[in-house]
């Protein structure tokens, strides 16, 4: 739902890139959004560097918190979020299904 905090290392994959880019400095987390599912996640992050430049992209493993990261996660109980291979693209895509209450 929301996040604030700081990083001393970020691993961000920029659009149309195969690999993430690791950058080190002191960064403020100004936005974090995406989806979490039992079968995978998809998160984007925006961070601000010391001179105000914003760096944003796909969040990859390997980020290191500097002082704190306050991350608020919400749940939706009526639906289940799963990631399944899309036959057209070959990528894991998000499917939102009604929660099986049976």
C-alpha positions in Angstrom: 0.0 0.0 0.0 2.9 2.4 0.8 6.5 2.5 1.7 9.1 5.0 3.0 12.7 4.6 4.1 16.2 4.6 2.8 18.7 2.4 0.9 22.5 2.3 0.7 22.4 -0.1 -2.2 19.7 -0.6 -4.8 19.3 -3.2 -7.5 17.0 -1.8 -10.2 16.2 -3.3 -13.6 15.4 -0.5 -16.0 12.9 -0.8 -18.9 14.1 -3.0 -21.8 17.1 -4.3 -19.9 17.8 -8.0 -19.2 19.8 -7.4 -16.0 19.5 -5.2 -13.0 21.9 -2.3 -12.2 23.4 -2.2 -8.7 23.9 1.4 -7.5 25.4 2.4 -4.2 24.9 5.7 -2.3 22.4 7.0 0.2 18.9 7.0 -1.3 15.4 7.9 0.0 12.6 5.5 -0.9 9.9 7.8 -2.3 7.6 5.1 -3.8 7.2 1.3 -3.9 4.3 -0.3 -5.6 3.3 -3.6 -7.1 1.7 -6.9 -6.4 2.7 -9.8 -4.1 1.4 -13.3 -4.7 2.3 -16.8 -3.3 3.6 -17.6 -6.8 5.7 -14.5 -7.3 5.9 -10.7 -7.0 6.2 -7.7 -9.3 7.4 -4.5 -7.6 8.6 -1.1 -8.9 10.6 1.4 -6.8 11.4 5.1 -7.1 14.3 6.4 -5.1 15.8 9.9 -4.7 19.6 10.4 -4.7 21.4 13.1 -2.8 20.9 15.9 -5.4 17.2 15.2 -6.0 17.4 13.0 -9.1 14.8 10.3 -9.1 15.8 6.8 -10.2 13.0 4.2 -10.8 12.4 0.8 -12.2 11.8 -2.9 -11.4 12.9 -3.8 -7.9 15.4 -6.7 -7.9 16.8 -8.7 -5.0 20.0 -7.2 -3.5 18.8 -3.9 -2.1 20.3 -3.0 1.3 18.4 -0.8 3.8 20.3 2.2 5.1 18.4 3.3 8.2 14.9 2.0 7.9 12.2 0.7 5.6 8.6 1.1 6.6 6.5 -1.1 4.3 2.7 -1.4 4.6 1.2 -4.3 2.8 -2.6 -4.8 2.3 -4.5 -7.9 1.6 -7.7 -8.6 -0.4 -9.4 -11.7 1.0 -12.1 -12.1 -1.7 -9.5 -12.8 -4.4 -6.3 -14.8 -4.9 -3.4 -13.4 -6.8 -1.3 -15.9 -8.8 1.4 -15.6 -11.4 1.1 -18.0 -14.4 3.0 -18.2 -17.7 1.3 -16.2 -20.4 1.4 -18.4 -23.6 1.7 -15.4 -25.9 4.6 -13.6 -24.1 6.2 -16.4 -22.1 6.3 -14.2 -19.0 4.8 -14.8 -15.6 1.7 -12.6 -15.6 -0.7 -11.7 -12.8 -4.1 -13.5 -12.7 -6.7 -12.4 -10.2 -9.2 -15.1 -9.4 -12.1 -15.3 -6.9 -11.1 -16.8 -3.6 -12.1 -20.4 -3.4 -14.3 -20.5 -0.3 -15.4 -24.1 -0.6 
